[in-house]
């Protein structure tokens, strides 16, 4: 020992430098957190909407809600972690406008770039306007039994969102729709089968994240599929036993986690078997921390569903909800009804000791880690010209049509009308329509038919008498009087459910019945091909039609 000491002193005396012990550099995320003030950290927890077509567009709605005029000022005032786009808040118009908005909002977020998001589930929940590529939605994919199609749906969606500066899709829905009366999920779910739902959700997640490099969000944990109450307007109670929940609701979320999903969204539902307190899952520590973090081992970001929804506001006031959500284990607080009240409530909870700053840091660390993963901490502006080329490209539209062509389901063909012999026939298309997608118009053009968008029974019946066959589009069984009038004409009738496939239970006397699960233009083109025999029907029911047809039913025939 003495010899080594002498040698060390000799080296030092000669002025020969020794290696300096390495000093570990702080992790870049921890270093960033260390430079942030508490208000900046709390701001990262919030994602909300701002009003304006551009970052500098003044809006009286911003002034009323946030006390400042422009979207950029809202972002700066509250140090927002994220912004969510809607047509009604941002008048989403085209790729160039959306890209410019995204770039302007990011420029206003000085220290930490924003996670910009939108609900792009497709089908009935679609935010991106034309020319964005349209897909038919989850239940149609369930009918197609097409994991590769679910992946391609996610990939194309993600590529187009990323092109306009959006890095988070609030999709897919991982709920298992076992209740035909479900008013809020329905065709947003892939299926009533947990395995099929999990498989397709996982593949769509991979398409969004691995295929396009944006974040997916599996929703709505612990499962919103068996309710007859809409959590937007009330507080649903799901009375599954724990064993039923493990068998029905849990598998798709386990599949999503195995697929590496970036975020999971909570549901404003009560599940007494998982938490007997009566608290909604969003505010439940046993569900969020105990189940999702503990039992499922999930380490990603957990986000609330919109805090404007009645389901989360029934039991507690708006100032308590964000604090209770954080105590439950939530990371991101989505769309509080009063951002200022929510923001100040979290700051006060830290000042009072109800929440610790280390608890805030825990969520901020997850949020920043996700932003780093998705390339946002080295953000560069999106290119408006590139966005115009990418969004709605011909290749993307071909992919969407190819995926959709597998989804149309022929459920009943008792009159042997299908495939239609259209040559020399006068065909009428009537019933429910969507003005956004020109549903009846698209189908009529594909069939070279007469379009009559109406729900007036006498008007439709008079037109039907002048035609050889009528195709009636039904949405949630609301066309009962119209159909009764058409049946009285004695002319052949084909009924197509363009949303939930359960309509047949409310439409007696129908002998020819199909389901598209979607009223988008791609679904109408796919329907026309099936009706005329250009392509065979390949869709199979992803849910049962109670008392009539089982899960998996679907008729087919060869191509003409």
C-alpha positions as CSV (number, residue, x, y, z in Angstrom):
1,X,0.0,0.0,0.0
2,X,2.8,2.4,0.9
3,X,4.6,1.8,-2.4
4,X,1.5,2.7,-4.4
5,X,1.1,5.9,-2.3
6,X,4.7,7.0,-3.0
7,X,4.3,6.3,-6.7
8,X,1.2,8.5,-6.8
9,X,3.0,11.3,-5.0
10,X,5.9,11.0,-7.4
11,X,3.6,11.3,-10.4
12,X,1.8,14.3,-9.0
13,X,5.2,16.0,-8.3
14,X,6.2,15.5,-11.9
15,X,3.0,17.3,-13.0
16,X,1.7,14.3,-14.9
17,X,-2.1,14.5,-15.1
18,X,-4.2,11.6,-13.8
19,X,-7.5,10.6,-15.4
20,X,-10.3,12.8,-14.0
21,X,-13.1,10.6,-12.6
22,X,-16.1,10.7,-15.0
23,X,-19.0,12.9,-13.8
24,X,-22.3,11.5,-14.8
25,X,-24.3,14.0,-16.9
26,X,-27.9,14.4,-15.9
27,X,-30.4,12.7,-18.1
28,X,-31.6,15.3,-20.6
29,X,-35.3,14.9,-19.5
30,X,-34.2,15.4,-15.8
31,X,-32.1,18.3,-16.8
32,X,-35.1,19.9,-18.6
33,X,-37.4,19.3,-15.6
34,X,-34.8,20.9,-13.3
35,X,-34.9,24.1,-15.5
36,X,-38.7,24.3,-15.3
37,X,-40.7,26.3,-12.9
38,X,-43.7,24.7,-11.1
39,X,-46.2,26.6,-13.2
40,X,-44.4,25.4,-16.4
41,X,-44.5,21.8,-15.1
42,X,-48.2,22.0,-14.2
43,X,-48.9,23.5,-17.7
44,X,-47.4,20.3,-19.2
45,X,-50.2,18.3,-17.6
46,X,-52.9,20.0,-19.6
47,X,-54.1,19.4,-23.2
48,X,-57.0,21.5,-24.4
49,X,-58.5,23.3,-27.4
50,X,-57.8,26.8,-28.6
51,X,-60.0,28.9,-30.9
52,X,-58.6,30.2,-34.2
53,X,-57.6,29.1,-37.7
54,X,-54.1,30.3,-37.2
55,X,-51.9,30.8,-34.1
56,X,-52.3,34.6,-34.2
57,X,-56.1,34.7,-35.0
58,X,-58.0,36.6,-32.3
59,X,-61.1,35.0,-31.0
60,X,-63.7,36.2,-28.5
61,X,-64.0,32.5,-27.4
62,X,-60.3,32.6,-26.3
63,X,-61.0,35.9,-24.4
64,X,-64.0,34.4,-22.7
65,X,-62.4,31.1,-21.8
66,X,-58.8,32.0,-21.2
67,X,-58.6,35.8,-20.8
68,X,-56.3,36.3,-23.9
69,X,-57.1,36.7,-27.6
70,X,-55.1,34.3,-29.7
71,X,-54.2,30.6,-29.6
72,X,-50.6,31.5,-29.3
73,X,-51.3,33.6,-26.2
74,X,-53.3,30.7,-24.6
75,X,-50.3,28.4,-25.1
76,X,-47.9,30.8,-23.6
77,X,-50.1,31.9,-20.7
78,X,-50.6,28.3,-19.4
79,X,-47.4,26.7,-20.7
80,X,-49.7,24.1,-22.3
81,X,-48.4,20.5,-22.8
82,X,-50.7,19.9,-25.7
83,X,-53.4,21.2,-28.0
84,X,-56.3,19.2,-29.5
85,X,-57.8,20.2,-32.8
86,X,-61.5,20.3,-33.7
87,X,-63.3,21.7,-36.7
88,X,-65.5,23.8,-34.4
89,X,-62.5,25.4,-32.7
90,X,-60.0,25.7,-35.5
91,X,-62.1,25.6,-38.7
92,X,-59.9,22.9,-40.1
93,X,-59.9,23.5,-43.9
94,X,-57.0,21.9,-45.8
95,X,-53.4,20.6,-45.2
96,X,-51.8,24.0,-45.7
97,X,-54.0,25.8,-43.2
98,X,-53.6,23.0,-40.6
99,X,-49.8,22.8,-41.0
100,X,-49.5,26.6,-40.6
101,X,-51.6,26.5,-37.5
102,X,-49.4,23.7,-36.0
103,X,-46.2,25.6,-36.8
104,X,-47.5,28.8,-35.3
105,X,-48.6,27.1,-32.1
106,X,-45.3,25.3,-31.7
107,X,-43.5,28.6,-32.1
108,X,-45.6,30.0,-29.2
109,X,-44.5,27.1,-26.9
110,X,-41.1,28.5,-26.0
111,X,-39.5,25.9,-23.6
112,X,-41.2,22.6,-24.5
113,X,-42.9,21.8,-27.8
114,X,-46.6,20.9,-27.8
115,X,-48.1,17.5,-28.3
116,X,-50.7,18.4,-30.9
117,X,-53.5,15.8,-31.2
118,X,-56.9,15.1,-32.7
119,X,-59.6,12.4,-32.7
120,X,-59.0,10.6,-35.9
121,X,-60.7,7.3,-35.3
122,X,-62.3,7.4,-38.8
123,X,-66.0,6.5,-39.5
124,X,-68.3,8.4,-37.2
125,X,-65.4,10.2,-35.4
126,X,-63.3,12.0,-38.0
127,X,-61.7,15.4,-37.5
128,X,-59.5,15.8,-40.6
129,X,-61.3,17.4,-43.5
130,X,-61.0,16.5,-47.2
131,X,-58.7,15.8,-48.9
132,X,-57.6,13.6,-46.0
133,X,-57.9,9.9,-46.7
134,X,-61.1,8.4,-45.2
135,X,-61.4,4.9,-43.8
136,X,-64.6,3.3,-42.6
137,X,-64.0,3.0,-38.9
138,X,-63.3,0.3,-36.4
139,X,-66.4,-2.0,-36.7
140,X,-66.0,-2.1,-40.5
141,X,-62.4,-3.3,-39.9
142,X,-63.8,-5.9,-37.5
143,X,-66.1,-7.1,-40.3
144,X,-63.2,-7.4,-42.6
145,X,-61.2,-9.6,-40.1
146,X,-58.1,-7.9,-41.6
147,X,-55.2,-7.2,-39.2
148,X,-53.0,-6.0,-42.1
149,X,-55.8,-3.5,-43.0
150,X,-55.9,-2.2,-39.4
151,X,-52.1,-1.6,-39.6
152,X,-52.4,0.2,-43.0
153,X,-55.3,2.3,-41.6
154,X,-53.1,3.4,-38.7
155,X,-50.1,3.9,-41.0
156,X,-51.8,6.1,-43.6
157,X,-53.6,8.0,-40.9
158,X,-50.4,8.7,-39.0
159,X,-48.4,9.7,-42.0
160,X,-51.1,12.3,-42.9
161,X,-51.5,13.6,-39.4
162,X,-47.7,13.9,-39.0
163,X,-47.5,15.8,-42.3
164,X,-49.7,18.6,-40.9
165,X,-47.9,18.7,-37.5
166,X,-50.2,16.4,-35.5
167,X,-48.3,13.8,-33.4
168,X,-51.1,12.2,-31.4
169,X,-54.1,10.4,-32.6
170,X,-56.8,9.7,-30.0
171,X,-57.3,6.2,-31.4
172,X,-58.0,3.3,-31.5
173,X,-61.0,2.5,-29.4
174,X,-60.2,-0.7,-27.4
175,X,-63.7,-1.1,-25.9
176,X,-65.5,-4.4,-26.6
177,X,-69.1,-3.4,-27.7
178,X,-71.1,-6.2,-26.1
179,X,-74.2,-4.0,-25.6
180,X,-76.2,-3.3,-28.8
181,X,-77.9,-0.3,-27.0
182,X,-74.5,1.4,-26.3
183,X,-75.1,5.0,-27.3
184,X,-71.6,6.2,-27.3
185,X,-69.3,3.4,-28.6
186,X,-71.2,1.2,-31.1
187,X,-69.3,1.2,-34.5
188,X,-66.4,2.9,-32.9
189,X,-65.5,-0.5,-31.4
190,X,-64.0,-3.2,-33.6
191,X,-66.1,-6.0,-32.2
192,X,-68.0,-7.8,-29.4
193,X,-65.2,-10.3,-29.4
194,X,-62.2,-9.4,-27.1
195,X,-59.7,-11.3,-29.1
196,X,-60.6,-9.7,-32.4
197,X,-60.8,-6.3,-30.8
198,X,-57.4,-6.7,-29.2
199,X,-55.8,-8.0,-32.5
200,X,-57.1,-5.1,-34.6
201,X,-56.4,-2.5,-31.9
202,X,-52.8,-3.7,-31.6
203,X,-52.3,-3.6,-35.3
204,X,-53.7,-0.1,-35.7
205,X,-51.4,1.0,-32.8
206,X,-48.4,-0.5,-34.6
207,X,-49.5,1.3,-37.8
208,X,-49.7,4.7,-36.1
209,X,-46.6,4.3,-34.0
210,X,-44.1,2.1,-35.9
211,X,-45.5,2.8,-39.4
212,X,-45.9,6.6,-39.1
213,X,-44.0,7.6,-35.9
214,X,-47.0,9.3,-34.1
215,X,-48.6,8.3,-30.8
216,X,-51.7,6.1,-30.5
217,X,-54.0,6.1,-27.5
218,X,-56.0,3.0,-26.5
219,X,-59.4,4.1,-25.1
220,X,-61.4,4.0,-22.8
221,X,-59.9,2.1,-19.8
222,X,-61.1,-0.1,-18.1
223,X,-63.7,-0.6,-20.9
224,X,-66.7,1.3,-22.1
225,X,-68.4,-1.4,-24.2
226,X,-71.2,-2.5,-22.0
227,X,-73.3,0.6,-21.1
228,X,-76.5,2.1,-22.2
229,X,-75.5,5.5,-20.8
230,X,-73.4,8.1,-22.6
231,X,-70.6,9.4,-20.4
232,X,-70.9,12.7,-22.2
233,X,-74.2,13.3,-20.5
234,X,-74.3,10.9,-17.5
235,X,-72.2,8.6,-15.3
236,X,-72.4,5.0,-16.6
237,X,-72.2,2.0,-14.3
238,X,-70.8,-1.2,-15.7
239,X,-71.8,-4.2,-13.6
240,X,-69.3,-6.7,-14.9
241,X,-67.9,-9.0,-12.2
242,X,-64.1,-8.9,-11.9
243,X,-64.0,-12.3,-13.8
244,X,-66.2,-10.9,-16.6
245,X,-64.0,-7.8,-16.8
246,X,-60.9,-9.9,-17.1
247,X,-62.5,-12.0,-19.8
248,X,-64.3,-9.3,-21.8
249,X,-62.8,-5.8,-21.2
250,X,-59.2,-6.4,-20.2
251,X,-57.8,-8.3,-23.2
252,X,-57.7,-5.5,-25.7
253,X,-55.9,-3.2,-23.3
254,X,-53.4,-6.0,-22.5
255,X,-52.9,-6.3,-26.3
256,X,-52.4,-2.6,-26.7
257,X,-49.8,-2.5,-24.0
258,X,-48.0,-5.5,-25.6
259,X,-48.0,-3.5,-28.8
260,X,-46.2,-0.6,-27.0
261,X,-49.1,1.9,-27.0
262,X,-47.8,5.4,-26.0
263,X,-50.9,6.5,-24.2
264,X,-54.1,5.0,-22.6
265,X,-57.2,7.1,-22.1
266,X,-59.4,6.6,-19.0
267,X,-63.2,6.2,-19.0
268,X,-65.6,8.2,-17.0
269,X,-67.4,5.1,-15.8
270,X,-68.1,3.4,-12.5
271,X,-67.1,-0.3,-12.3
272,X,-68.1,-1.4,-8.7
273,X,-66.2,-4.7,-9.1
274,X,-62.9,-2.8,-9.6
275,X,-63.6,0.1,-7.2
276,X,-66.6,0.0,-4.9
277,X,-66.4,3.7,-3.9
278,X,-68.5,4.9,-6.8
279,X,-65.8,7.1,-8.2
280,X,-65.4,7.1,-12.0
281,X,-62.4,5.2,-13.3
282,X,-60.7,8.5,-14.2
283,X,-60.5,9.4,-10.5
284,X,-59.9,5.9,-9.1
285,X,-56.6,5.1,-7.7
286,X,-57.5,1.4,-7.5
287,X,-58.2,1.4,-11.2
288,X,-55.5,3.7,-12.6
289,X,-52.6,3.0,-10.3
290,X,-53.7,-0.4,-8.9
291,X,-54.8,-2.1,-12.1
292,X,-53.3,-0.2,-15.0
293,X,-49.9,0.7,-13.5
294,X,-49.7,-2.2,-11.0
295,X,-51.4,-5.3,-12.4
296,X,-51.0,-4.5,-16.1
297,X,-47.5,-3.0,-15.6
298,X,-48.2,0.0,-17.9
299,X,-45.4,2.6,-17.9
300,X,-46.7,5.0,-20.6
301,X,-48.7,8.1,-20.4
302,X,-52.3,7.9,-19.0
303,X,-54.7,10.6,-20.1
304,X,-58.2,11.4,-19.0
305,X,-61.1,11.5,-21.4
306,X,-62.5,15.0,-21.8
307,X,-63.0,16.6,-18.4
308,X,-66.0,18.5,-19.9
309,X,-68.0,15.3,-19.9
310,X,-70.7,15.0,-17.4
311,X,-69.6,11.5,-16.3
312,X,-66.6,12.9,-14.5
313,X,-68.3,16.0,-13.1
314,X,-71.3,14.4,-11.4
315,X,-69.6,13.6,-8.1
316,X,-67.0,16.4,-7.6
317,X,-66.6,20.0,-8.6
318,X,-64.4,21.2,-11.5
319,X,-61.6,22.3,-9.1
320,X,-61.4,18.9,-7.4
321,X,-61.5,16.7,-10.5
322,X,-58.0,17.5,-11.8
323,X,-56.4,17.1,-8.4
324,X,-58.2,13.8,-7.8
325,X,-57.3,12.6,-11.3
326,X,-53.6,13.2,-10.5
327,X,-53.9,11.5,-7.2
328,X,-55.4,8.5,-9.0
329,X,-52.3,8.3,-11.2
330,X,-53.4,10.3,-14.3
331,X,-50.7,12.2,-16.2
332,X,-52.5,14.3,-18.8
333,X,-55.7,16.3,-18.0
334,X,-57.7,16.7,-21.2
335,X,-60.0,19.6,-21.9
336,X,-61.0,20.8,-18.4
337,X,-64.3,22.9,-18.6
338,X,-62.5,25.8,-17.0
339,X,-58.7,25.7,-17.7
340,X,-57.9,28.5,-15.3
341,X,-59.8,26.9,-12.4
342,X,-58.2,23.5,-13.1
343,X,-54.7,25.0,-13.5
344,X,-54.9,27.0,-10.3
345,X,-56.4,24.1,-8.4
346,X,-53.3,21.9,-9.2
347,X,-50.9,24.7,-8.1
348,X,-52.9,25.2,-4.9
349,X,-52.9,21.4,-4.2
350,X,-49.1,21.5,-4.4
351,X,-48.9,24.6,-2.2
352,X,-51.2,23.0,0.4
353,X,-49.2,19.7,0.4
354,X,-52.1,17.6,-1.0
355,X,-49.9,17.0,-4.1
356,X,-46.1,17.0,-4.0
357,X,-43.9,18.6,-6.6
358,X,-42.2,15.2,-7.0
359,X,-45.7,13.7,-8.0
360,X,-46.0,16.5,-10.6
361,X,-42.5,15.7,-11.8
362,X,-43.4,12.0,-12.2
363,X,-46.1,12.8,-14.8
364,X,-44.0,15.5,-16.5
365,X,-41.2,13.0,-16.9
366,X,-43.5,10.6,-18.7
367,X,-44.9,13.4,-20.9
368,X,-41.5,14.7,-21.8
369,X,-40.2,11.2,-22.4
370,X,-43.0,10.6,-24.9
371,X,-42.3,13.9,-26.6
372,X,-38.7,12.9,-26.9
373,X,-39.7,9.5,-28.3
374,X,-41.8,11.2,-31.0
375,X,-39.1,13.7,-31.9
376,X,-40.8,16.7,-30.4
377,X,-37.9,17.9,-28.2
378,X,-36.0,18.6,-31.4
379,X,-39.0,19.9,-33.2
380,X,-38.7,21.3,-36.7
381,X,-41.6,23.0,-38.6
382,X,-43.8,20.9,-40.8
383,X,-43.7,21.7,-44.6
384,X,-47.1,22.9,-45.9
385,X,-46.2,22.1,-49.5
386,X,-45.2,18.5,-48.5
387,X,-48.4,18.2,-46.5
388,X,-50.5,19.1,-49.6
389,X,-48.7,16.3,-51.5
390,X,-49.1,13.7,-48.8
391,X,-52.6,14.2,-47.4
392,X,-55.1,12.4,-49.5
393,X,-52.6,11.1,-52.0
394,X,-53.7,8.7,-54.7
395,X,-51.7,5.9,-53.1
396,X,-53.4,6.5,-49.8
397,X,-56.9,6.6,-51.3
398,X,-56.2,3.3,-53.1
399,X,-55.2,1.8,-49.8
400,X,-58.3,3.0,-48.1
401,X,-60.5,1.5,-50.9
402,X,-58.7,-1.8,-50.8
403,X,-59.2,-2.1,-47.0
404,X,-62.8,-1.0,-47.2
405,X,-63.7,-3.4,-50.0
406,X,-63.3,-6.3,-47.5
407,X,-65.8,-4.9,-45.0
408,X,-69.3,-5.0,-46.6
409,X,-71.5,-7.7,-45.0
410,X,-74.5,-9.3,-46.7
411,X,-76.7,-10.4,-43.8
412,X,-79.9,-11.4,-45.5
413,X,-80.7,-12.2,-49.2
414,X,-84.0,-14.1,-48.8
415,X,-85.4,-12.6,-52.0
416,X,-82.3,-13.6,-54.0
417,X,-82.0,-10.0,-55.2
418,X,-78.2,-10.0,-54.8
419,X,-76.1,-9.5,-56.8
420,X,-78.3,-7.0,-58.6
421,X,-79.1,-7.4,-62.2
422,X,-78.7,-3.7,-63.0
423,X,-78.7,-3.7,-66.8
424,X,-81.8,-1.8,-68.0
425,X,-83.0,-1.4,-64.5
426,X,-84.1,1.9,-62.9
427,X,-82.7,2.1,-59.4
428,X,-83.6,4.5,-56.7
429,X,-81.3,5.3,-53.7
430,X,-83.0,7.0,-50.7
431,X,-83.2,7.1,-46.9
432,X,-80.7,8.6,-44.5
433,X,-77.7,10.5,-45.8
434,X,-74.6,12.4,-44.6
435,X,-74.1,15.8,-46.2
436,X,-70.4,15.6,-45.2
437,X,-69.8,12.5,-47.3
438,X,-72.7,12.9,-49.8
439,X,-73.6,9.3,-48.9
440,X,-76.6,8.8,-51.1
441,X,-75.1,10.8,-54.0
442,X,-71.9,8.7,-54.0
443,X,-73.8,5.4,-54.0
444,X,-76.3,6.6,-56.7
445,X,-73.4,7.7,-59.0
446,X,-71.7,4.3,-58.5
447,X,-74.9,2.5,-59.4
448,X,-76.0,4.9,-62.1
449,X,-79.2,5.4,-60.0
450,X,-81.5,8.2,-59.0
451,X,-80.6,9.9,-55.7
452,X,-83.4,10.9,-53.5
453,X,-82.1,12.0,-50.0
454,X,-85.3,12.0,-48.0
455,X,-87.0,10.6,-44.9
456,X,-90.5,11.6,-46.1
457,X,-92.4,8.4,-46.6
458,X,-94.9,9.5,-49.2
459,X,-92.3,11.2,-51.3
460,X,-90.0,8.2,-51.3
461,X,-92.9,5.8,-52.1
462,X,-94.0,7.8,-55.1
463,X,-90.5,7.8,-56.4
464,X,-90.1,4.1,-55.8
465,X,-93.2,3.3,-57.9
466,X,-91.3,4.9,-60.9
467,X,-88.3,2.6,-60.4
468,X,-87.6,-1.1,-60.6
469,X,-85.7,-1.4,-57.3
470,X,-85.0,0.9,-54.3
471,X,-81.9,0.9,-52.1
472,X,-82.7,2.3,-48.6
473,X,-80.0,3.6,-46.3
474,X,-80.7,3.1,-42.6
475,X,-79.1,4.8,-39.7
476,X,-79.8,3.4,-36.2
477,X,-83.2,2.1,-37.3
478,X,-84.8,5.6,-37.7
479,X,-86.2,4.8,-41.2
480,X,-89.2,2.6,-40.0
481,X,-92.0,4.8,-41.4
482,X,-90.0,5.3,-44.6
483,X,-89.5,1.6,-45.1
484,X,-93.1,0.7,-44.3
485,X,-94.2,3.1,-47.0
486,X,-91.7,1.6,-49.5
487,X,-92.7,-2.0,-48.7
488,X,-96.3,-1.1,-49.5
489,X,-95.3,-0.3,-53.1
490,X,-94.6,-4.0,-53.7
491,X,-91.3,-3.0,-55.5
492,X,-88.1,-4.8,-54.5
493,X,-86.3,-3.2,-51.6
494,X,-82.6,-3.5,-50.4
495,X,-81.9,-2.1,-47.0
496,X,-78.3,-1.1,-46.0
497,X,-77.4,-0.2,-42.4
498,X,-74.8,2.5,-42.7
499,X,-74.0,2.7,-39.0
500,X,-74.9,0.1,-36.4
501,X,-75.7,-3.3,-37.9
502,X,-78.5,-3.9,-35.3
503,X,-81.1,-1.9,-37.3
504,X,-82.7,-5.1,-38.7
505,X,-84.3,-5.7,-35.3
506,X,-86.3,-2.5,-35.7
507,X,-87.1,-3.0,-39.4
508,X,-89.6,-5.9,-39.9
509,X,-90.4,-7.2,-43.4
510,X,-86.9,-6.7,-44.8
511,X,-85.8,-9.6,-47.0
512,X,-82.5,-8.1,-48.3
513,X,-80.2,-6.6,-45.8
514,X,-76.5,-5.5,-45.7
515,X,-74.2,-3.6,-43.3
516,X,-71.4,-1.2,-44.1
517,X,-70.9,0.1,-40.6
518,X,-70.0,3.4,-42.2
519,X,-71.4,6.1,-44.4
520,X,-68.1,7.4,-45.8
521,X,-67.6,7.6,-49.5
522,X,-65.2,4.7,-49.5
523,X,-67.9,2.5,-47.9
524,X,-70.5,3.5,-50.5
525,X,-68.1,2.6,-53.3
526,X,-67.4,-0.7,-51.7
527,X,-71.1,-1.3,-51.2
528,X,-71.8,-0.6,-54.9
529,X,-69.2,-3.2,-55.9
530,X,-70.9,-5.8,-53.7
531,X,-74.4,-4.9,-54.8
532,X,-73.5,-5.3,-58.5
533,X,-71.3,-8.3,-58.1
534,X,-68.1,-6.6,-59.1
535,X,-66.6,-7.9,-55.8
536,X,-67.9,-10.7,-53.6
537,X,-69.0,-9.8,-50.0
538,X,-66.3,-10.7,-47.6
539,X,-67.4,-9.0,-44.4
540,X,-68.7,-11.1,-41.5
541,X,-70.6,-9.8,-38.5
542,X,-68.2,-8.6,-35.8
543,X,-71.1,-8.5,-33.4
544,X,-74.3,-10.5,-33.1
545,X,-77.7,-9.1,-34.1
546,X,-79.7,-10.1,-31.1
547,X,-82.3,-12.9,-31.8
548,X,-81.5,-12.9,-35.5
549,X,-77.9,-13.6,-36.5
550,X,-74.8,-14.7,-34.6
551,X,-71.3,-13.2,-34.5
552,X,-69.5,-14.3,-37.6
553,X,-72.5,-14.6,-39.9
554,X,-72.1,-13.3,-43.5
555,X,-73.2,-14.4,-46.9
556,X,-71.1,-14.5,-50.0
557,X,-71.0,-15.4,-53.7
558,X,-68.5,-15.4,-56.6
559,X,-67.7,-12.4,-58.8
560,X,-69.8,-11.9,-61.9
